Amino acid sequence: MKIKIEKMGINGEGIGYIDRLPTFIENAYPGEIVEAEIIKRFDRYVIAKRLDLIQQSPHRIVSPCPIQDQCGGCSIMTLSLEQQLKEKEKLLYESLRKYMSGKVPRIRPIVANPSPLGYRNQCKFPISLNQGTLTSGMYKPNSNYFVSIDHCIVHDADVERVRKEVMRLSNEYRLPSFNPPKYQGLRYIVLRSFDGNVQVTLVTGQLKLPAKFVEDISKIEGVKAIAQSINDVRHSREIIKNKTDILWGSKTITCTMNGIDLVVSPQSFFQLNIKQANAIYNKVVSSIEPCDCIVEAYCGIGAMSLMVKHIAKEVIGIDSIQAAIDNANINAQINNADNVKFIAGDAAANLQKLAETKKIDVLIVDPPRSGLSDQMLEIIKKSDIKQIIYVSCNPSTLAKNLEILQPEYDIIEITPYDMFSHTPLIETVVNLKRKSAE
């Protein structure tokens, strides 16, 4: 059957309609007409598969990556960069329109990614045995089909160079893969690169890595740290477990952002696009006026907390991951941030404790894709926090959270950022001020 694609979905799929039901079709862009077959029909929507492209969008281009249609990591790479930005703006607008009552707030133009290729300074690739050779790559979406990746064009050049060398050495030393029946070998290769300095983390089953193998990795140009994380849980969603051993080099790797030195351990989350993260952090800093107390929830290694240290007399960061807080405390020391402290624990519970004992002027939140919890939202609504800076990675949960905060807070500014080019993902910074604070 023929279907006209009306808009893009939040995961980059095309959306058309069959019998008035929204129909989701991969690799189909707004304005295109496709021949499709129904894969599965649900009560409220339909999943279909594109069989043929009858009418092509003028914005469709040839992918610069030869395996883009297989690995699924860059699902909208065949859409022009200019149109990618327009579609992301529409996705944010549609989320706000769908979940918020009243007039949709004004959205500033999306901030383009300064480096649409080679921007990812981190790699987390599974490892598989392919015809007797260990390869790193990705699993095709919604399948167990492993796609070997020789070269990834959205990765930082140092990440790719070191990845290839580590895989070459893994084969040279005939290391096993994490496959049945023993599930002991190499499972993932995780790399971080800051200014040419690379942190290598090998995720394995119960495997003792040869000392000479580790030594040879240490000789790769730019490698500053080598770690091993044991993860032998077959169906684990986690990649790096808390138990991580440093096999060679430094326990952390250092990144400098906006004049702040930040140490990052293998277990800690950190931004995957440093250039665009800098732009987001600059927006956060410029949105806050001098005050007494700033609290950052979901602070990670403390980057934003340290960047606003000159604005407030006191800054407090909260995160549930102890390894991140350990890094944050070191970062406070090396940046001489005597007015910044960090708390390990639940964000909502600790925010409530702080709100009961001190006056919080500004709250910075950068929650996971699930957004702010009901408990967190209730604490914020009952507080007298004057300003909230909300950094979001999910337009849908952002819009739902803003709808709940709307009675108490005015939305001053919404700025989207293209953090991950060639994917439908959007980062958004929202500045809110309490109505009673006017």
SVG drawing of the C-alpha trace seen along z (x, -y; Angstrom):
<svg xmlns="http://www.w3.org/2000/svg" viewBox="-10 -41 65 65">
<polyline fill="none" stroke="black" stroke-width="0.4" points="0.0,0.0 1.0,-3.6 1.6,-5.9 2.5,-9.6 4.9,-10.5 3.5,-13.5 6.1,-14.0 9.1,-12.6 8.8,-10.6 10.9,-11.1 13.1,-8.2 13.7,-9.4 11.1,-7.2 8.6,-8.5 4.9,-8.8 2.1,-8.4 -1.5,-7.2 -3.5,-4.0 -7.2,-4.2 -6.4,-7.3 -3.9,-5.4 -0.3,-6.8 1.9,-4.4 5.7,-4.3 8.1,-3.5 11.9,-3.5 14.0,-5.2 11.1,-7.4 11.2,-11.2 8.4,-13.8 7.0,-14.5 7.9,-11.1 5.5,-8.6 6.4,-5.0 5.2,-1.5 4.9,0.3 3.5,3.4 2.1,3.7 4.3,5.5 2.1,5.2 -1.1,3.4 -1.9,2.2 -5.0,0.6 -3.6,-3.0 -0.8,-2.7 0.7,-0.6 4.3,0.6 5.0,0.9 8.1,1.7 9.1,-0.4 9.2,1.7 9.9,-0.9 10.4,-4.7 7.8,-6.1 8.4,-9.8 11.7,-11.0 12.2,-14.0 14.3,-16.7 16.2,-16.7 17.3,-13.0 21.0,-12.6 23.4,-9.8 24.9,-8.6 28.6,-9.4 28.8,-6.1 28.6,-2.8 27.0,-0.9 24.6,-3.6 21.6,-1.5 22.9,1.5 24.3,0.3 21.5,-2.1 23.6,-4.5 22.9,-7.4 19.3,-6.8 18.8,-10.2 22.2,-10.5 20.5,-10.4 18.7,-13.7 20.6,-16.9 22.1,-18.6 20.0,-21.7 16.8,-19.6 17.9,-17.6 18.0,-20.8 14.5,-21.8 13.0,-18.4 14.6,-18.6 13.0,-22.0 9.7,-20.5 10.1,-17.5 10.6,-19.9 7.7,-22.1 5.4,-19.0 6.3,-17.7 5.6,-21.0 2.3,-21.3 1.2,-17.8 2.0,-17.8 1.6,-21.4 -1.6,-23.4 -2.0,-26.8 0.1,-28.5 3.4,-26.8 6.3,-28.8 8.6,-30.5 11.6,-28.4 14.9,-30.0 16.6,-28.7 18.5,-25.4 22.2,-25.8 24.0,-23.7 26.7,-21.2 30.0,-22.9 31.4,-19.4 28.7,-17.2 31.4,-14.5 34.1,-13.3 32.3,-14.8 31.9,-11.9 34.8,-11.7 33.6,-8.4 33.0,-5.0 31.2,-2.0 31.3,0.8 30.4,4.5 32.9,7.1 32.0,10.2 33.8,13.1 33.3,12.9 34.7,15.7 37.5,16.3 38.4,12.6 37.5,10.3 35.7,7.2 34.0,4.3 30.7,2.8 27.0,2.5 23.9,4.6 21.4,3.8 18.4,2.1 15.8,4.6 17.9,7.6 20.7,9.9 22.5,9.2 26.1,7.9 27.4,5.3 31.2,5.1 32.4,1.5 35.8,0.8 35.5,-3.0 33.0,-5.2 32.9,-8.7 31.1,-10.4 33.9,-9.3 36.8,-11.5 39.9,-10.6 41.9,-9.5 39.1,-7.3 39.0,-5.5 42.8,-5.2 43.1,-3.7 40.1,-1.4 41.6,0.1 45.0,0.7 43.4,2.3 41.3,4.6 44.4,5.5 46.3,6.4 43.3,8.4 43.5,10.6 47.3,10.8 47.0,12.2 44.1,14.4 41.9,13.2 38.5,14.9 35.2,13.2 32.3,13.1 30.5,16.0 29.1,19.3 29.8,21.6 32.2,19.9 31.3,16.2 34.7,15.1 36.3,13.0 36.2,9.5 32.7,8.0 33.0,4.2 35.7,1.7 35.1,-1.7 37.2,-4.7 37.3,-8.3 39.5,-11.0 40.2,-14.5 42.7,-16.6 44.4,-13.6 44.6,-11.8 42.8,-8.4 41.3,-6.3 40.9,-2.6 38.4,-0.4 38.0,3.2 34.9,4.9 35.3,8.6 34.0,11.7 36.2,13.5 39.3,13.0 42.9,12.3 44.4,10.1 48.0,10.9 50.5,8.4 52.2,8.1 48.9,7.3 48.3,4.4 51.9,3.2 51.4,3.1 48.2,1.1 50.1,-1.4 52.5,-2.0 49.8,-3.3 50.2,-7.0 47.9,-9.0 46.9,-6.2 47.1,-7.5 45.0,-4.9 44.0,-1.3 41.2,0.2 39.4,3.5 35.8,3.9 34.4,7.4 30.8,7.8 29.9,11.4 26.1,11.0 24.9,12.3 21.9,10.0 23.1,7.0 22.0,3.5 25.0,2.0 28.3,1.9 30.8,0.8 30.3,2.2 31.4,0.3 34.2,2.8 36.9,1.5 40.6,2.1 43.3,-0.2 45.8,2.0 48.1,-0.8 48.4,-4.5 46.2,-7.1 43.0,-6.3 41.3,-9.2 41.7,-11.2 41.5,-15.0 39.4,-17.3 39.5,-21.1 36.2,-22.9 35.7,-26.7 38.8,-27.0 37.8,-24.2 39.9,-21.0 37.8,-17.9 39.0,-14.4 36.8,-11.5 37.1,-7.9 36.0,-5.0 32.7,-4.5 31.6,-8.2 29.2,-9.5 30.5,-12.5 29.4,-14.3 30.0,-12.7 30.4,-15.9 32.7,-18.3 32.4,-21.3 28.6,-21.4 28.6,-20.6 30.8,-23.8 28.1,-25.8 25.4,-24.4 27.4,-25.1 28.0,-28.6 24.3,-29.1 23.7,-27.8 26.3,-30.1 25.1,-33.2 21.5,-32.6 22.3,-33.0 22.9,-36.3 25.0,-36.6 23.3,-35.0 23.8,-33.2 23.1,-29.5 23.0,-27.3 22.1,-23.6 22.8,-21.2 20.9,-18.0 22.2,-15.0 25.6,-16.8 27.8,-13.9 31.5,-14.9 30.5,-18.4 31.2,-20.3 28.3,-22.8 28.6,-23.2 32.3,-24.3 31.5,-26.6 29.0,-28.6 31.3,-28.8 32.1,-32.4 28.4,-33.4 27.2,-32.2 28.6,-32.2 27.7,-28.5 27.3,-25.8 26.1,-22.2 26.0,-19.3 24.0,-16.1 24.4,-12.8 23.4,-9.2 26.6,-7.6 29.4,-7.5 32.2,-7.3 30.9,-10.5 30.9,-12.3 34.4,-11.0 35.5,-12.7 33.5,-15.8 35.3,-16.2 38.7,-15.9 37.6,-18.4 36.6,-20.9 40.1,-20.6 42.1,-21.0 40.0,-24.0 40.3,-25.6 36.5,-25.7 36.3,-26.1 32.6,-27.3 31.5,-24.1 30.6,-20.8 29.1,-17.6 26.7,-15.1 26.3,-11.4 22.7,-10.3 19.2,-10.6 18.6,-14.0 15.0,-14.5 15.7,-13.4 18.7,-15.6 17.1,-18.6 14.3,-18.4 16.8,-18.4 18.6,-21.4 15.4,-23.3 14.4,-22.8 17.6,-24.3 18.7,-27.0 17.3,-29.4 18.1,-28.1 18.3,-30.8 18.9,-28.6 18.4,-24.9 20.2,-23.4 18.8,-20.0 20.2,-17.7 18.1,-14.5 18.2,-11.2 15.9,-10.6 13.1,-9.7 13.0,-13.4 12.3,-14.7 10.5,-12.2 7.1,-13.1 8.8,-13.5 11.4,-15.9 8.6,-18.0 6.6,-18.1 9.6,-19.3 10.3,-22.0 6.7,-23.2 6.6,-23.5 9.9,-25.3 10.7,-28.9 13.5,-28.3 13.6,-31.5 15.1,-30.0 15.4,-26.7 17.8,-25.9 16.6,-22.6 19.0,-20.8 17.0,-18.1 17.9,-15.2 14.3,-14.2 11.7,-16.6 8.7,-14.5 9.6,-14.2 10.8,-17.9 7.4,-19.0 5.5,-16.8 7.7,-18.3 7.2,-21.9 3.4,-21.4 3.6,-20.4 5.9,-23.4 4.0,-25.9 1.6,-27.1 4.5,-28.2 7.2,-29.1 7.3,-31.3 9.3,-29.9 11.8,-32.7 13.8,-31.0 14.0,-27.6 17.1,-26.9 17.6,-23.6 21.0,-22.2 22.1,-19.7 24.4,-17.6 24.2,-14.4 24.1,-15.1 22.6,-12.4 20.4,-11.2 17.0,-12.5 18.3,-13.3 18.0,-16.9 19.4,-18.7 17.4,-21.6 18.2,-24.3 15.2,-25.9 15.3,-28.9 12.4,-29.2 11.7,-31.8 9.2,-31.6 6.2,-33.7 6.4,-35.1 10.0,-36.1 9.0,-38.7"/>
</svg>
